[in-house]
Amino acid sequence: MATIMSRLNVNIDHIATIRQARRTNEPNPVSAAVICELAGADGITTHLRSDRRHIQDYDLIALKQAVITHLNVEMAATDEMIEIALSVKPDVVTLVPESPQEVTTEGGLDVITHRKAVKNAIARLNDHGIFVSLFIDPDPRQIREASKLGAFQIEICTGNYAQMNETPGDLTVRKTKEIGKEVDRIRGVARTALREGLKVAAGHGLTYRNVGPIARILEIEEYNIGHNIIARAALVGLDRAVREMLEAIRFSRALG
């Protein structure tokens, strides 16, 4: 297959999480976005949740003005969110599932069950020149439905893969085999997506430790990673944290 370049979008939600803990104005997500771009990030990702637990509406307006690479806004496929997206006009909107009680997104969007809402959201966003990505589980049925609905891209949820890798030192032969099967499943749906004419991204729970096997799936061209980078940044600084993730992805991809 032809070589597909990779991109890293840094999710800066948890910069806003720190700010909202004290309801103050620091740290500023826009400042974080600029640092990420200067460190080599190819784009900025952020999630506007209905409960506004971290990113606020005014953050999106400021980010749209400041980001010079690529702004990807995650949101639910609701009328409220679509209206905000049409006003802000990010480069890409990624439609995700959302539950008020969840700590973080718990899995992919079921585009088959929610076909009508997703189709309507895609049509409205496309009419205003906004590309749409769908955050979905590595399921071929979901991929094919995403293509039928006119999505530009799918983002494969790597949450199950990431969970398998959570316990350090637990890489028994059986566990390693299970992880390998999950990587193969992700690779398979990435290839299916390409055949369906979709761009392919991946994200959710990816870390410096586990990103390697996913980075070696050459069909994936975009990685959306946030929490682990921000956690690392708390110790070594955001610039270094972004550069280290870029290095981890590019080194592993070169081996792919």
N, C-alpha and C positions, 0 to 999 in steps of 0.2 A: 504494500500500500504506500501511497505518497506520504511523505513526512508531514505531520501536522504539528505546528508549533504549539507550545503550551503557554497558558497565561495564569497568573495568580491574582485573584481578586481578594483583597483583605476585608473581612467583615469587621466593622468598627463598632458594632452594637454595644460591646461591653466597656468601651470608653464612656459611652453615655450611661451605662449601668452604674459606674463609679460616680459620675456626676449626680445622678438621680438619688443616690444613697443619701446625699446631704441636701438635695434640692437646691444646688448652687449652680454656678456657671463654669465650673472646672471639674475635670478636664474637658476641653472643647473638641467634639468629634471632627470639626472641620480642620483644626490643627493636626489632629491625628491623621486625617486623610492626606494632608499635604506631606507629612513625614513619610507615610507609606508610599506615596508616589515618588518622592525623592529617593527612597530606598530601592526603588525598582518595581514596585507593585504595578501590575497592568490595569488594575481597576479597583474600585471601592464598592463593597456590598454592604447593605444595611437593611434592616427589617423594621418596617413601621407596623407595630402591633396595635390591635384595637384597644388594648388596655394602656398603651403608651408607657410601658414599663421601663423603656430605655430611650430609644430614638423618639423625638417629638416632631410635630409637623414643621416647626420652624427650622429644625436641623436639615430636613430635606431641601428646603428652599436655599439654605446657605450652602449645602453640599453641591447642589446643582450649579450654583454660581462659581464654586471654588474648584471642583474636580475637573481636571483637564484630560484625564485618561478615559475612564468608562465608569458610569454610575449605574449600578444594578440595585434596584429596590425590590425587596421581598415583601409580599403582602397577600392577604386573603382575597379571594375573588368576590368581594362584596361591593355593593354600589358605593358605599362611603369611600372605600379604598380606591376604587377605579376613578372616582371623581378627583381625588387627591392626585393620583398619577397623571391624569389628563391636565391638571393644573401645573404640576412640577415639570413633567416631561423628562423623566430620566431616560437613559439610553435603552435600558432593558427593565422590564418588570418581570419578576419571577413569582408566579402564583404558588402559594404554599398553603397547606392545611393549618388551621389554628384552633386551639382549645384554650379557654380561659384558665384552666387549672394546670396546664402543662408548664414544666420548668423551662423546656426548650421544645422545638418542633419534634414531634414524636415519630414521624414517619412521612412517607410521601403522600402527595395529594392523589386521591382516587378519582382520576379524571373520567372513568367510566360511570361511576355512580353520580358524579357531579357534572356530567357532560353539558347540561344546559347552561349552568352558571359559567363554566369555563369557556364554552363556545362564545357566549355573550361578551365575556371579559376580553377575550382575544380579539373579537371583531371590533369592539370599541377602541381598544388600545392601538390596534393596527391602523384603524382609520385616522389616528392622530400621529402616525409615524413612529410608534413605540413598539419595539420588538418584544415578544413574549416568550419566556422560558417557563417550563413546568417542572416543579420539583417532585419527582415521582420515584417510587420504589423500583428496583431492578426486575421488572416484570414485563415480558414482551408484549402482553396484552395492553398494558398501559402505554407502552411506547407507540404501538400502532394506533391507538386511539388519539394520542397526542398529535401524531402526524395528520390524522383525519381532521382534527379540529383546527389545524392551521398554525400550530406552534412553530416558532423559529428554532427553538432549542429545548432540549430536556436536560435537567440536572439530576443525575442519578444519586439517590439517597444512599450514602455509605454508612449509615447509622448502625446497621446490623454488623457489618464488617468491623467497624470501630469498636463496638461492644465486645466482639470476640477477642480483641487485642487489649482489653482493658487491664487484665490482671498480669502484672510483671512476673516473669519467671514461671508462667503457667503454660508455656508452649510445649506441651506434651506432643507425642507423635499424633495422637488422635486429634488434639486441638489444632495442630498445624495443618492436618489434612482438611479439617472443617474450614479453616481460614482460606486454604487454597481453593476449595470448592466455591466459596463465596466470591473470591477474586475472579474465578472463571465465569461465574454467573454475571458479575458486573461487566466483564469483558464481552460476554455474549450479547448482552442487551445494548452495549455501546455499539457493537457492530450492527445490530438490528436497527438502531437509531440512524446510523449513517446510511444504511440501505434505504431507509424511509425518507432520506433527505433532510434529516435533522442535525443540527450542531449538538455536540455532546459536552456537558460539564459534569462535575462531581463535587460532592461536599457533604458534610455533617460528621463531626467527630474525628476529622482527620488531624493528625498530630505529626510532629517531627519524627516520632518513632514508627508510625504505621503508614505514612504516606507513600513509602517506597513502592510497594507492589501495585498501588493504584496509579502512581505516576508512570509505571512501566506499561500501562495500557495506552498505547499510542493513539487509539481512537478518541480518547478524552483530550480536549484542548483547553479546558478551563477548570480551575480549581477554586472553590469558594471556601476559605478557611478563616475562622475568626477567633474563637475562644482560646485555642492553644497558642496562637500568636500573641494575643493580648496577655495571657498568663505569663508567657515567656518575657514579654516586654516589661512586666512589673519587676522583673529581676535584672534584666540586662539592657533595657531600653527598646523603644519601638523600632528604631532604625535597624539595629542589629537583629532583632527578632524577625523582621520581614526579610532581611538579607539571608538569614539562616534558612528560612523556609524556602525561599527561591533556590538556594543552593541544594537543599535536600531534594526538591522536585527535579531540578535539572540534572543532578548527578544520577538519580534513579532512572530518569527518562532516557539518558544516554545509554544506560545498560539495557533498556527495553528493546 
